[in-house]
Amino acid sequence: MSSLNRISRRQVLLSMAAAGLGAPFARRVVAEEEAAAKGARELQLIAPESRPRYPAQRTADGVIQPARPLPTLEETDVLVVGGGSAGVAAAVAAARAGVRTTLIERYGFFGGLWSGGMVLLVMGTHALVDGQLRRTLRGIGGELLNRLANMDGAILNHADDRANPTSDPEATKIAMDELVTEAGVRVLFHCWATDVVMDGDRPCGVVVDGKSGRHAVLGKVLVDATGDGDVFAAAGAEHEQRLHAIGLVHRLGNVDRADHEELKKAGITNLGGLTPHPSVRWVNLRGPSSNALDVRELTRLEIEHRRTIWKRVQTLRSKPGGESLVLLDTAPQLGVRISRILAGVETLTRADANRSRRFPNTIGVGGADNGRGPEWPIPYGVLVPKKLDGLLAAGRCVSVDEKLIESMRLIAACLVTGHAAGAAAALAVKDHCEPRQVDISKLQALLREQGAYLG
Ligand SMILES: Cc1cc2nc3c(=O)[nH]c(=O)nc-3n(C[C@H](O)[C@H](O)[C@H](O)COP(=O)(O)OP(=O)(O)OC[C@H]3O[C@@H](n4cnc5c(N)ncnc54)[C@H](O)[C@@H]3O)c2cc1C
């Protein structure tokens, strides 16, 4: 038995607390363990929840869902659906602007593809302006990266004169938890938004399904940050749907113990992207162009990609020099690049971006994919549906042409549009107007106040 095994969990937690490492957490766990040791029961019997039942009925015409009243789980001012990079930035911006904000996420953590998809390289953070590298990702997105830089082992290559850092997924989740809770955002994890609640033609909430059953969550202004446009599609906003490569990222461990010279002789020169940990690499898998809104297809890809990855790592392990490599994990979230794209009141094009076209209603600036191209201002209209009121889009589903999709879906741009959507939604609530009527000069002033870069 190793000496570590002989130390009890309680002793480890107590020494963590003494060292100030996760002290509040460690103290709480120790207190819970002490209570348990004194006989508090872990397996308490409680009365089964009784909920009204409205089961769907199988009929000759198919399965029919009867009309049913929906209890309201929460009522808020700004309702952000989807806790990826765009949704987190949106929720923090709205809450800091002083309105009640709720953020709904289907999984149990924030970050979406950035953390859950293990897409660890944050691209598009900088651009070349007058021959100089300039940070375009500022505001809440920039703050997140700075926060990661203050955590041990959380980020690599984060500096003003360096584009595109790489973050650790667990650190990203924690930094987002902190940012969101400190801003006073109310969070609902484990809630899938499966439909919208309409007030006439205007969405005023979403229907969520989860372990608590089915509920309504109501908001004065909605931000669709689901990446797939689930909310604006359900509300009837005009949009297009695309197929794109769907992959699955994995991480390779023990890379520092591999014999890279030997592997090179076997033709293996690339073990994946660097991470903050020398022993770990993240490995992208492009995958086939497919329909991200088809659960059968998503299921097939999960199984097929996992198998491909396992085989790939086994092959690496069979090579001289690669014996110690291990498959650390596959991402808990499939790598969906694009599905729905909003038809906005404005559509930003690659041609606009290439010539750094200026707009009177700029709400943020995109950076170059590799940090070596021009900056590209983003107009407010890409977040605003052509006709639908009460809602803004943010993240990888905003209104761009086919050629700009590859840049707009990068994490930095998603953080930028998320920040702007949250700030605009908050202003719409405060000024009792629709998002399309938001006073642009007020919005730009608020964004600047919140540290955003508008060119
Ligand atoms: C394989 C792959 C590699 C990539 N490589 C890079 C790269 O190297 N660098 C880079 O910058 N970008 C890269 N990207 C793109 C980038 O990761 C994403 O486009 C970006 O993270 C999207 O952010 P988002 O917030 O718009 O959406 P998402 O990250 O998809 O977030 C959406 C969130 O909403 C939640 N959600 C969705 N539907 C619902 C619902 N109905 N109800 C409740 N919650 C819901 C999701 O769980 C998720 O948390 C890559 C993407 C993929 C797939």
The ligand as an ORCA input file, in Angstrom:
! r2SCAN-3c Opt
* xyz 0 1
  C     -13.946     20.162    -33.084
  C     -13.908     21.659    -32.990
  C     -12.697     22.326    -33.018
  C     -12.663     23.708    -32.888
  N     -11.461     24.345    -32.842
  C     -11.409     25.640    -32.460
  C     -10.175     26.254    -32.126
  O      -9.116     25.640    -32.229
  N     -10.193     27.538    -31.675
  C     -11.358     28.246    -31.563
  O     -11.312     29.417    -31.139
  N     -12.547     27.691    -31.870
  C     -12.602     26.416    -32.293
  N     -13.800     25.822    -32.542
  C     -15.045     26.631    -32.476
  C     -15.484     26.998    -31.054
  O     -15.073     26.024    -30.128
  C     -16.995     27.136    -30.940
  O     -17.572     27.637    -32.095
  C     -17.366     28.049    -29.769
  O     -16.815     27.528    -28.578
  C     -18.883     28.183    -29.693
  O     -19.278     28.921    -28.564
  P     -20.834     29.212    -28.328
  O     -20.966     29.765    -26.967
  O     -21.396     29.977    -29.472
  O     -21.529     27.773    -28.439
  P     -21.306     26.459    -27.571
  O     -19.929     26.383    -27.058
  O     -21.831     25.352    -28.411
  O     -22.249     26.709    -26.326
  C     -23.624     26.481    -26.360
  C     -24.068     26.118    -24.956
  O     -25.465     26.010    -24.918
  C     -25.835     24.777    -24.313
  N     -27.095     24.398    -24.963
  C     -27.275     24.070    -26.253
  N     -28.558     23.838    -26.511
  C     -29.214     24.031    -25.342
  C     -30.580     23.956    -24.978
  N     -31.518     23.659    -25.879
  N     -30.919     24.210    -23.704
  C     -29.961     24.536    -22.780
  N     -28.646     24.624    -23.073
  C     -28.287     24.388    -24.357
  C     -24.697     23.847    -24.598
  O     -24.616     22.777    -23.689
  C     -23.499     24.781    -24.513
  O     -23.002     24.894    -23.199
  C     -13.873     24.443    -32.737
  C     -15.092     23.768    -32.729
  C     -15.117     22.395    -32.842
  C     -16.435     21.705    -32.791
*
